[in-house]
Amino acid sequence: MSDPVNSSAASTDAQTPLSSDGALAPVGADTATGNLNADGSVMVDPNTGLAVDASATTQSNGMLDGFVGLPVIEQVDRAGVVGWVLAAMALIGLVVFFYKLVGFLRRGVFADGFVKDVERHLSSGDEEQAAEVLARRRHPAARIGLSGMTLPVSSADDREAASDLIAARARKEIDGLNGGLRIMSAIAVLSPLLGLLGTVMGMIEAFQRMEGAGSRIDPSVLSGGIWLALLTTAIGLVVAIPATAFHMWMQGVISRAAATMEDVCTLVVNRGELAQKALHRVSNVSELRHAAE
């Protein structure tokens, strides 16, 4: 006959694992290396008093990390062909953005405060000072205005001809500023659509695997296929959001530059009238002074 006491002790030892220091571990604890702390004691959940399953913790952290938990290259590679196409579009978008930024800086489109100085000089009839202000600026409006200063504007026909010529030059400048803008617009529009296409293709592939598995369906196969499919949508949005922001910002810069061109062209074409109004104001002031005397 077996000793009930010894049998009970053996059963208790089998059910209650020991930590590396010989202390009794909580019921349900696993003595695997992954469930032990650095000092050899079993990891215990402070809320439940039970041992922590290290494998479950690792899986939970992996799911928590999600999209940002993996390196960018690995994410793109897992997304397949669509992921690499989106990565190429992102690279092209960055190149276009920095190219346009450098172009804007070289053209001086952010420095448009000279318009008030030009208006002040033309209103006082000082065309030489106005031309000097325009010559010191790199803004497209300054170049257009400086070329328009050489055109005659004494009559209505002269002003109309000068206005048409200046408008044609302004359109060329605006076309130059718009260069590359369509590329950024295409990236902003197409990248989320490509991401959605990759997601649909990935979902189709995941369900095809489930169909092939028959009755031996593994939920992990479906879940893994779904998150890989959704990965392309995430990459597409990551590409589309900054591309849309850059496109809107560049459109705003170009619109402001076009408005500055319009203001300068109006001043240059009507500089004769501005000078006449200035002379008229001066004569009125002189008459008032004489009348006061």
C-alpha positions in Angstrom: 0.0 0.0 0.0 1.2 3.5 -0.7 1.6 6.0 2.1 -1.3 8.5 1.8 0.8 11.2 3.5 3.7 10.7 1.1 1.3 10.5 -1.8 -0.4 13.7 -0.8 3.0 15.4 -0.4 4.1 14.2 -3.8 0.9 15.4 -5.3 1.4 18.8 -3.6 5.0 19.0 -4.9 3.8 18.2 -8.4 1.2 20.9 -8.3 3.2 23.6 -6.6 6.3 24.4 -8.5 9.4 25.8 -6.9 11.3 28.9 -7.9 15.0 28.8 -8.4 15.7 29.8 -4.8 13.6 26.9 -3.5 10.6 29.0 -2.5 7.1 27.8 -3.3 5.7 29.6 -6.3 2.0 30.6 -6.6 -0.3 28.0 -8.0 -0.3 27.9 -11.8 3.2 29.3 -12.0 5.5 28.0 -14.7 9.2 27.5 -13.9 10.2 28.2 -17.4 13.0 30.8 -17.8 10.6 33.2 -19.5 8.4 33.4 -16.4 11.2 34.2 -13.9 12.5 37.6 -12.8 16.2 38.5 -12.9 16.7 37.2 -9.3 15.1 33.9 -10.1 11.7 34.5 -8.5 8.5 33.8 -10.4 6.8 36.8 -12.0 3.5 37.4 -10.2 0.5 39.6 -11.2 0.0 42.0 -8.3 -3.7 42.1 -9.0 -4.5 38.4 -9.0 -1.5 36.9 -7.1 -1.0 34.4 -9.9 2.1 33.8 -12.0 2.4 35.7 -15.2 2.5 33.9 -18.5 5.6 35.3 -20.2 4.6 34.1 -23.7 1.3 35.8 -23.4 3.0 39.0 -22.3 5.3 38.9 -25.2 2.4 38.3 -27.7 0.5 41.2 -26.1 3.4 43.6 -26.4 3.8 42.6 -30.0 0.2 43.4 -30.7 0.5 46.6 -28.8 3.5 47.7 -30.8 1.5 47.1 -33.9 2.5 49.1 -36.9 5.4 51.1 -35.3 6.9 48.0 -33.6 8.7 46.8 -36.7 11.4 48.5 -38.7 10.2 50.5 -41.7 11.9 48.3 -44.2 10.4 45.2 -42.7 6.9 46.7 -42.8 7.3 47.7 -46.4 8.6 44.2 -47.3 5.7 42.5 -45.5 3.3 44.7 -47.5 4.6 43.2 -50.7 4.7 44.8 -54.1 2.1 47.4 -53.1 4.3 48.4 -50.1 7.3 49.0 -52.2 5.3 51.0 -54.7 4.1 53.2 -51.9 7.6 53.5 -50.5 8.8 54.7 -54.0 5.9 57.2 -54.1 6.9 58.5 -50.6 10.5 59.0 -51.8 9.3 60.8 -54.9 7.1 63.0 -52.8 10.0 64.0 -50.5 12.2 64.8 -53.5 9.5 67.0 -55.0 8.9 68.8 -51.7 12.5 69.7 -51.1 12.9 70.6 -54.8 10.0 73.0 -54.5 11.1 74.4 -51.2 14.6 75.2 -52.6 12.9 76.7 -55.7 10.7 78.9 -53.6 13.6 80.1 -51.5 15.7 80.9 -54.6 12.8 82.8 -56.2 12.3 84.7 -53.0 8.5 84.1 -53.0 8.4 84.4 -49.2 9.7 88.0 -49.3 6.7 90.1 -50.6 6.8 93.1 -48.3 8.3 95.3 -51.0 4.9 95.9 -52.6 4.1 98.7 -50.1 7.4 100.4 -50.9 6.7 100.3 -54.6 3.2 101.7 -54.1 4.6 104.5 -51.9 7.2 105.5 -54.5 4.9 105.3 -57.4 2.2 107.3 -55.6 4.8 110.1 -55.1 5.8 109.9 -58.7 9.3 108.6 -58.0 9.5 105.8 -60.6 13.3 105.5 -60.2 13.1 104.6 -56.6 10.3 102.2 -57.3 12.4 100.5 -60.0 15.3 100.3 -57.6 13.2 98.6 -55.0 12.0 96.1 -57.7 15.6 95.5 -58.9 16.7 94.5 -55.4 14.1 91.7 -55.1 14.1 88.2 -56.4 10.4 87.7 -56.2 8.7 86.9 -59.6 6.5 89.9 -59.1 9.5 92.1 -58.8 10.9 90.8 -62.1 7.6 91.3 -63.9 7.2 94.8 -62.4 10.7 95.8 -63.4 10.1 94.8 -67.0 6.8 96.6 -67.0 8.4 99.8 -65.9 10.0 100.1 -69.3 6.6 99.9 -71.1 4.7 103.1 -72.0 1.5 103.7 -70.1 0.6 107.3 -71.1 -2.6 106.4 -73.0 -5.4 103.9 -72.5 -4.2 101.8 -75.4 -0.7 101.7 -74.0 -2.0 100.6 -70.6 -4.0 97.9 -72.2 -1.1 96.6 -74.2 1.2 96.8 -71.2 -1.4 94.9 -69.1 -1.6 92.1 -71.7 2.1 91.8 -71.9 2.7 91.8 -68.2 -0.2 89.2 -67.7 1.5 86.9 -70.2 4.8 87.1 -68.3 3.0 86.5 -65.0 1.4 83.3 -66.4 4.8 82.0 -67.3 6.0 82.7 -63.8 3.0 81.0 -62.3 3.5 78.0 -64.6 7.1 77.7 -63.3 5.9 77.8 -59.7 3.4 75.1 -60.4 6.0 72.7 -61.7 5.9 69.4 -59.9 2.7 70.3 -58.1 0.7 67.7 -60.1 3.1 65.0 -59.0 2.5 65.7 -55.3 -1.3 65.8 -56.0 -1.1 62.4 -57.7 0.8 60.9 -54.8 -1.8 62.3 -52.3 -4.7 60.9 -54.3 -3.3 57.6 -55.4 -1.4 56.4 -52.3 -4.5 55.7 -50.2 -6.2 54.0 -53.2 -3.1 51.7 -53.7 -3.1 50.9 -50.0 -6.8 50.0 -50.1 -6.1 47.8 -53.2 -3.4 46.0 -51.3 -5.8 45.4 -48.4 -8.4 43.9 -50.6 -5.9 41.7 -52.3 -4.6 40.6 -48.8 -8.1 39.8 -47.6 -8.8 37.7 -50.7 -5.6 35.8 -50.1 -6.5 35.2 -46.4 -9.9 33.9 -47.1 -8.5 31.7 -49.9 -6.2 30.1 -47.3 -9.1 29.5 -45.0 -11.0 27.8 -47.8 -8.1 25.6 -48.5 -7.7 24.6 -44.9 -11.3 23.2 -44.9 -12.4 22.1 -41.4 -8.9 22.6 -39.9 -9.3 26.4 -39.8 -6.7 28.1 -37.7 -7.9 31.5 -36.4 -4.3 32.8 -36.4 -4.1 32.3 -40.2 -7.1 34.6 -40.7 -5.9 37.2 -38.1 -2.4 37.2 -39.5 -3.7 37.6 -43.0 -6.0 40.5 -42.0 -3.4 42.5 -40.2 -0.9 42.1 -43.1 -3.7 43.2 -45.5 -4.4 46.2 -43.4 -0.8 47.1 -43.3 -0.9 48.4 -46.9 -3.8 50.7 -46.0 -1.7 52.1 -43.1 1.3 52.7 -45.3 -0.9 54.3 -47.9 -2.3 56.8 -45.3 1.2 57.5 -44.0 2.2 58.5 -47.5 -1.0 60.4 -48.4 -1.4 62.5 -45.3 1.9 64.5 -45.5 1.7 64.6 -49.3 -1.7 66.2 -49.0 -0.4 68.7 -46.4 2.6 69.6 -48.6 0.4 70.0 -51.7 -2.0 72.4 -49.9 0.9 74.4 -48.4 2.6 74.7 -51.9 -0.7 75.8 -53.4 -1.1 78.5 -50.7 2.5 79.8 -51.4 1.8 79.9 -55.2 -1.6 81.6 -54.7 0.0 84.3 -52.5 2.8 84.8 -55.0 0.2 85.2 -57.8 -1.7 87.8 -55.7 1.5 89.7 -55.2 2.2 89.6 -59.0 -1.3 91.0 -59.6 -0.8 93.9 -57.1 2.6 94.8 -58.7 1.2 94.6 -62.2 -1.7 96.9 -61.3 0.7 99.4 -59.7 3.0 99.4 -62.7 0.3 99.7 -65.3 -1.5 102.5 -63.5 1.7 104.3 -62.4 0.8 107.2 -64.7 -2.5 107.7 -63.0 -0.9 107.3 -59.6 1.6 110.1 -60.4 -1.2 112.3 -61.7 -3.2 111.8 -58.5 -0.1 112.6 -56.5 0.4 115.8 -58.5 -3.3 116.6 -58.0 -3.0 116.2 -54.2 0.1 118.4 -54.2 -1.6 121.1 -56.1 -4.6 120.9 -53.8 -2.4 121.3 -50.8 -0.6 124.3 -52.4 -4.0 126.0 -53.2 -5.1 125.5 -49.6 -1.9 127.0 -48.4 -2.3 130.0 -50.7 -5.9 130.4 -49.6 -4.9 130.3 -46.0 -2.3 133.0 -46.5 
